[in-house]
Amino acid sequence: MRRFSLWLRTEPLIADAMLAALLLALDVPAVRHHPNPAVYLVMSVLIPLPVVVRRVYPRTAAAALLVLAFTDTLIAAVTGQVQGHPALLALGIQLYTLVAYQGRRPGAIYLGFLVADLLLAVRLGHQPLSESLSFSAAYYALCWSLAEFNGARLAYDAEVAGRLAVADYDRDRSAHEAVARERTRIARELHDVVAHAVSVMIVQADGARYALRTDPDTTEQALATIAGTGREALRELRRTVELLRTEHAPELLPQHGTAGLASVVGMTRGAGPAVELELSGELDDVPPEISLGVHRIVQESLTNTVRHAGSGARAWVKVHRRGGEIQLEVTDLPGSHDRPGPRPAITGSGLGLVGMRERVAVLGGTLSAGPHGSGWRVAATIPVDRDGR
């Protein structure tokens, strides 16, 4: 029955047609007792018809019912016989429909015409005043009260449906934004992992190619650096991909403290540039995401040194923890004694600096990068505890 009731709510024409049929069934049995059965039967059939479309076309149905009500009153005046149609209960049903679905104003106008029809019937002497007023007042008051209650429920349902629609939209938008953020994070992590190692390997392979015949020891050292850098990059890549595949808490992120910084500096030195590292403060007990951020910024900055400053470049990496923040600075100068011979330029995508800015912004810090004398300087300040604890 509940399923049938829910289905009827979605099919108003069928439900109202069943209601009209019920009104007709109440009205037809009195035909054989009426002095004018033909006229009575015609009105018995016509009065329930507007009920079929009472919710689809409520104002049209109301106008049709008013016309039929006044017509029934005039027929009674002409024939001198009170019609007494039970189907005229449709007048109250339509009052309920107007108030519940259209509002109080259309309902009040419709009720005014009903009162006019009632007064006309009393004036013509077809109905006693007290009996007509008492029954009609009680019936119409009941219909109006039910309409107010149901109208409030419908308004509440509409508001809930609207809020659910907004919630669904916000959920879909949040999911889309989360996917976009995750894609950006994955791209940034993979870029940071791969770019540095590949840049070192390209520089070393380039140098080994020119020293292959003239300096076998240098060539052997360069090939060893390439192999070691490749293995380290592969391990880092596997670890990053594993983290991206699974749910993980911040404490599960790679720990890149002072040992990690020394490792990336040593890898860069293997590519040719001379790098000096200066560390101070407690850098091994900072939150993992900040430690990772510092590591990635130093890594990307030294990658750019290898790419653009040449194998004979010099670089200075300074990481200091002072109070509640970490101050980071990477400065380089181009080399003046690169190996002879043509060397293809290593061009970047331009995403490294963007990735550094995004990472520092997420950590609540600031970053500046630009020319510094004849070289390049990257400086960042990252708060250790954004909550101030």
C-alpha positions in Angstrom: 0.0 0.0 0.0 2.8 2.4 0.8 4.4 1.7 -2.6 1.0 2.3 -4.3 0.5 5.5 -2.3 3.9 6.8 -3.4 3.2 5.9 -7.0 -0.1 7.8 -6.9 1.8 10.9 -5.7 3.8 10.8 -8.9 0.6 10.4 -11.0 -1.8 13.2 -10.0 -4.2 12.7 -12.9 -4.8 9.0 -12.1 -5.2 9.7 -8.3 -7.7 12.6 -9.1 -9.5 10.5 -11.6 -10.1 8.0 -8.9 -11.4 10.7 -6.6 -13.7 12.0 -9.4 -15.0 8.5 -9.9 -15.8 8.2 -6.1 -17.8 11.5 -6.3 -19.7 10.2 -9.3 -20.4 7.0 -7.4 -21.8 9.0 -4.5 -24.0 11.1 -6.8 -25.5 8.6 -9.3 -27.6 6.4 -7.0 -29.9 9.4 -6.2 -30.9 9.7 -9.9 -33.9 7.4 -9.7 -35.3 9.4 -6.8 -35.1 12.8 -8.5 -38.1 14.4 -10.4 -35.8 15.3 -13.3 -33.4 12.4 -13.6 -32.0 13.4 -17.0 -30.9 16.8 -15.8 -29.7 15.4 -12.5 -27.6 12.7 -14.3 -26.0 15.3 -16.6 -25.0 17.5 -13.7 -23.8 14.3 -11.7 -21.4 13.5 -14.6 -20.2 17.1 -15.2 -19.5 18.2 -11.6 -16.7 15.6 -10.9 -15.0 16.2 -14.2 -12.9 19.3 -13.1 -11.6 17.3 -10.2 -9.6 15.1 -12.6 -7.4 18.1 -13.4 -7.6 19.9 -10.0 -3.8 19.7 -9.4 -2.6 20.0 -13.0 -4.8 23.0 -13.8 -6.1 24.2 -10.4 -7.4 27.6 -11.5 -9.1 26.2 -14.6 -10.7 23.4 -12.5 -11.8 26.0 -9.9 -13.5 28.2 -12.5 -15.2 25.2 -14.0 -16.6 24.1 -10.7 -17.9 27.6 -9.9 -19.7 27.6 -13.2 -21.2 24.2 -12.5 -22.2 25.3 -9.0 -24.0 28.5 -10.1 -25.6 26.5 -13.0 -26.9 23.9 -10.5 -28.3 26.8 -8.3 -30.0 28.4 -11.4 -31.5 25.0 -12.5 -32.9 24.6 -9.0 -34.4 28.1 -9.3 -36.0 27.3 -12.6 -37.3 23.9 -11.8 -38.2 24.6 -8.2 -36.5 21.4 -7.2 -33.4 21.3 -5.0 -30.7 19.3 -6.8 -28.8 18.1 -3.7 -25.7 16.7 -5.5 -23.2 14.9 -3.1 -20.7 15.5 -5.9 -20.7 19.2 -4.9 -18.3 18.1 -2.2 -15.8 18.8 -5.0 -16.1 22.5 -4.2 -14.4 22.0 -0.8 -11.8 19.7 -2.4 -11.0 22.4 -4.9 -10.7 25.0 -2.1 -8.2 22.7 -0.4 -6.3 22.4 -3.7 -6.0 26.1 -4.3 -4.9 27.0 -0.8 -2.4 24.1 -0.6 -0.8 24.5 -4.0 -1.6 28.1 -5.2 -1.7 30.1 -1.9 -4.1 31.9 0.3 -5.0 34.7 -2.2 -6.5 32.4 -4.9 -8.2 30.4 -2.2 -9.8 33.4 -0.6 -11.1 34.6 -4.0 -12.5 31.2 -4.7 -14.1 31.0 -1.2 -15.7 34.4 -1.9 -17.5 33.0 -5.0 -18.6 29.9 -3.0 -20.1 32.2 -0.3 -21.9 34.1 -3.1 -23.3 30.9 -4.5 -24.5 29.9 -1.1 -26.2 33.2 -0.4 -27.8 33.0 -3.9 -29.2 29.6 -3.1 -30.5 30.9 0.3 -31.9 34.0 -1.3 -33.8 31.9 -3.8 -35.2 29.9 -1.0 -33.8 26.6 -2.0 -31.9 26.0 1.2 -32.5 27.0 4.9 -30.1 29.8 6.0 -29.0 28.2 9.3 -28.5 24.7 7.9 -26.6 25.9 4.9 -24.3 28.3 6.8 -23.5 25.8 9.5 -22.6 22.9 7.3 -20.8 25.0 4.6 -18.8 26.9 7.2 -17.7 23.7 9.0 -16.9 22.0 5.7 -15.0 24.9 4.1 -13.1 25.6 7.4 -12.0 22.0 7.5 -10.8 22.1 3.9 -8.9 25.4 4.5 -7.3 24.0 7.7 -6.2 20.8 6.0 -4.8 22.9 3.1 -2.8 25.1 5.5 -1.3 22.0 7.1 -0.5 20.3 3.8 0.8 23.5 2.3 3.3 23.9 5.2 4.4 20.4 4.7 4.8 20.9 1.0 6.8 24.1 1.6 9.0 22.2 4.1 9.6 19.4 1.6 10.5 21.9 -1.1 13.0 23.6 1.1 14.5 20.3 2.1 14.7 19.3 -1.6 16.4 22.6 -2.4 18.9 22.2 0.4 19.7 18.6 -0.7 20.2 19.9 -4.3 22.6 22.5 -3.0 24.4 19.9 -0.8 24.7 17.6 -3.8 26.2 20.4 -5.9 28.6 21.3 -3.1 29.6 17.7 -2.7 30.2 17.3 -6.4 32.2 20.5 -6.6 34.3 19.6 -3.5 35.0 16.2 -5.0 36.1 17.8 -8.3 38.3 20.3 -6.4 39.8 17.5 -4.3 40.6 15.5 -7.5 42.2 18.6 -9.0 44.3 19.2 -5.9 45.3 15.6 -5.8 46.4 15.6 -9.4 48.4 18.8 -8.8 50.1 17.2 -5.7 50.9 14.0 -7.7 52.4 16.0 -10.6 54.4 18.1 -8.1 55.8 15.1 -6.3 56.7 13.2 -9.5 58.3 16.3 -10.9 60.4 16.9 -7.7 61.5 13.2 -7.6 62.4 12.8 -11.3 63.6 16.2 -12.4 66.6 16.4 -10.1 67.9 12.9 -10.8 67.4 13.2 -14.5 69.2 16.5 -14.7 72.2 15.1 -12.8 72.2 12.0 -15.0 72.1 14.1 -18.2 75.0 16.3 -17.1 77.1 13.3 -16.1 76.3 11.4 -19.3 77.2 14.5 -21.3 80.5 14.9 -19.5 81.3 11.1 -19.9 80.7 11.3 -23.6 83.4 14.0 -24.0 85.9 12.4 -21.6 85.4 8.8 -23.0 88.6 8.7 -25.0 90.8 11.3 -23.1 90.0 10.6 -19.5 88.7 7.1 -18.8 88.8 7.6 -15.0 86.5 10.6 -15.2 84.2 8.6 -17.5 84.1 5.7 -15.1 83.3 8.1 -12.2 80.5 9.8 -14.2 79.0 6.4 -15.1 79.1 5.4 -11.5 77.3 8.6 -10.6 74.7 8.1 -13.2 74.0 4.5 -12.0 73.9 5.6 -8.3 71.6 8.6 -9.1 69.3 6.4 -11.2 69.0 3.8 -8.4 68.3 6.6 -5.8 65.7 8.2 -8.1 64.0 4.8 -8.7 63.8 4.2 -4.9 62.4 7.6 -4.4 59.9 7.2 -7.2 58.7 3.9 -5.9 58.2 5.3 -2.4 56.3 8.3 -3.8 54.0 6.1 -6.0 53.4 3.8 -3.0 52.3 6.8 -0.9 50.1 8.1 -3.7 48.3 4.7 -4.0 47.4 4.4 -0.3 45.8 6.5 2.3 48.4 7.9 4.6 48.8 10.3 7.5 51.3 13.1 7.5 53.6 11.2 9.8 54.0 8.6 7.0 55.5 11.0 4.6 59.2 10.6 3.8 61.5 11.9 6.5 63.9 14.4 4.9 65.8 15.9 7.7 69.5 16.9 7.7 70.4 13.5 6.3 68.1 14.0 3.4 69.6 17.5 2.7 73.1 16.1 2.8 72.1 13.4 0.4 70.7 15.8 -2.2 73.7 18.1 -1.9 76.0 15.1 -2.3 74.2 14.0 -5.4 74.5 17.5 -6.9 78.2 17.6 -6.1 78.5 14.4 -8.1 77.1 16.2 -11.1 80.0 18.8 -11.0 78.8 21.9 -9.2 80.5 22.7 -5.9 77.9 22.9 -3.2 78.4 24.1 0.3 75.8 23.2 3.0 75.2 25.2 6.1 72.6 23.9 8.7 71.7 25.2 12.1 69.0 24.7 14.6 66.8 21.6 15.3 65.9 20.5 11.8 65.2 16.8 12.5 62.2 17.3 14.8 60.1 19.5 12.5 56.8 18.1 11.2 57.2 15.6 8.3 55.4 17.8 5.7 57.6 20.8 6.5 60.7 18.6 6.3 59.6 17.3 3.0 58.9 20.8 1.8 62.4 22.0 2.7 63.9 19.0 1.0 61.9 19.5 -2.2 62.8 23.3 -2.4 66.5 22.6 -2.0 66.3 19.7 -4.5 64.5 21.8 -7.1 66.8 24.8 -6.6 70.0 22.6 -7.0 68.3 21.0 -10.1 68.1 24.4 -11.7 71.7 25.0 -10.8 72.7 21.9 -12.6 70.6 22.8 -15.6 71.4 26.4 -16.0 74.7 27.2 -14.2 76.9 24.5 -15.6 79.0 21.8 -14.2 81.6 24.2 -12.8 79.0 26.3 -10.9 79.1 27.0 -7.2 76.1 26.9 -4.9 75.5 27.7 -1.3 72.6 26.1 0.7 71.7 27.6 4.0 68.9 26.2 6.2 68.4 27.7 9.6 65.7 27.2 12.2 65.2 30.3 14.2 62.3 30.4 16.7 59.2 29.2 15.1 60.3 29.3 11.5 62.8 27.8 9.1 64.8 30.2 6.8 66.1 28.6 3.6 68.4 30.1 1.0 70.0 28.6 -2.1 72.3 30.8 -4.1 74.4 29.8 -7.1 77.0 31.3 -9.4 77.6 30.0 -13.0 80.7 28.0 -13.7 83.7 29.6 -15.6 85.6 26.4 -16.4 83.1 24.0 -18.0 84.5 21.1 -20.1 85.2 22.1 -23.7 82.9 21.2 -26.5 79.3 21.7 -27.4 76.8 20.7 -24.8 73.0 20.7 -25.5 71.0 22.9 -23.2 68.8 21.3 -20.6 65.5 23.1 -20.9 63.0 23.0 -18.1 59.2 23.1 -18.2 58.9 26.1 -16.0 56.9 24.1 -13.5 59.7 23.9 -10.9 59.3 27.4 -9.6 55.5 27.1 -9.8 55.7 23.9 -7.7 58.0 25.5 -5.1 55.6 28.5 -4.7 52.6 26.1 -4.4 54.4 24.0 -1.8 55.5 27.0 0.3 52.0 28.5 0.1 50.4 25.3 1.3 52.8 25.3 4.3 51.9 29.0 5.0 55.3 30.4 4.2 56.7 32.9 1.7 59.2 32.4 -1.2 61.2 34.7 -3.4 63.3 33.7 -6.4 65.2 35.8 -8.9 68.6 37.0 -10.2 71.2 37.6 -7.5 74.3 39.3 -9.0 75.5 37.1 -11.8 73.7 34.1 -10.4 70.3 33.1 -9.0 68.9 33.1 -5.5 65.9 31.2 -3.9 64.8 32.2 -0.4 62.0 30.8 1.6 60.6 31.3 5.1 58.4 28.5 6.4 56.6 28.6 9.8 57.2 25.4 11.8 53.9 25.5 13.7 51.1 27.3 12.0 48.7 26.8 14.9 51.1 28.6 17.3 51.3 25.7 19.8 
